[in-house]
Amino acid sequence: MSGDLTVDLASRAVTVKKKEVHLTATEYALLHELVRHAGKVVMHAQLLRSVWGPTREPVAVLRVYITHLRKKLETPGGGKLIQTEPGIGYRLLASE
C-alpha cells in the first residue's frame, strides 16, 4: 500500500511493518475511504458523509480521527502517510 502500511480491504486487516494494528470501526471506515482514493485528495465533506452518513459532524471530529490514525499508522522515521490539504481534506500518500 504505502511504505510500511498494508491494508487488506477483503479481510479488513491493517498492518504496519507486518504487525497488526487494531482500528476502531470509525478509524477503519475513514482509512478505507482514504485507501479507495490513495494519492488523491479526499475532501472533508466526502469523508464526513462516507464515514458518518448524513449527520452533520463537524470537521473538528474528523481531525481527531485523523490524529488517531496517524498515531497508529505512522512510524518514527517512516514519514507521513496522511497528508493534510489545509481547508480542503486529506490525502493518503501512495507508495512509489
C-alpha angles and dihedrals in degrees: 000000000000120000109295093357121098123180120188104195093188094058097026089235120153122189135178116197087350092302117119115245121208113224128182117241090259094048090049092049090051093048091046090056092048091048092051088058099033112170093017130093113256111203122234092243092052093050092047092048096046096045104034101023124217094339115111103240111174121247087246089070089053091051091054092053092046088053090052091050092049092052091051099040109032118079126205109270090009096101129230120313097183115052121199118225099199113238092359115061144267138302127205104218111233119220119256 
